Amino acid sequence: FPYTTLFRSLVLARMAASAMADCCSSLTFRQCASPNEIEGKWEAVLMVDVLHHVPIEKQESFWKAAALCVSMGGRLIYKDMCHQPMWRVGMNRLHDLVVAKQWIHEVPLKTVRKWASDSGFKVIHEERYTRFWYGHELLILEKCS
């Protein structure tokens, strides 16, 4: 891993652990390439820099499949590329085009909030932040129904 990627992953893991401190007594991690690989219900599901790689026509069903894996009172941590301003979107797209050789399709945070609400989640924390010229968005959601 490049140091910046490792550093970013550690920061996100610390943020996620902190956000889950009141609902989880221990953590077990399982990395999945698809929500279909997840068995059972989990206290927390993290979706970090994933959705923008999913084809546009499958993004909603992918997100909702992950949401189904969260137990009642559990958390879904969603972090992805920003949808605006366009110059930051352009930098994110250029980065993934060069590094991943893929043209990404970011999802507006407004859309993700709607999917969350439709899936029985409430927003606990919302944040937009930048690192260098890249824009990021973070939602910490709690499943209520």
Secondary structure, 3 states (H helix, E strand, C coil): CCHHHHHHHHHHHHHHHHHCCCCCCCCCCCCCCCHHHCCCCEEEEEEECCHHHCCHHHHHHHHHHHHHCEEEEEEEEEEEECCCCHHHHHHHHHHHHHHCCCCCCCCCHHHHHHHHHHCCEEEEEEEEEEECCEEEEEEEEEECC
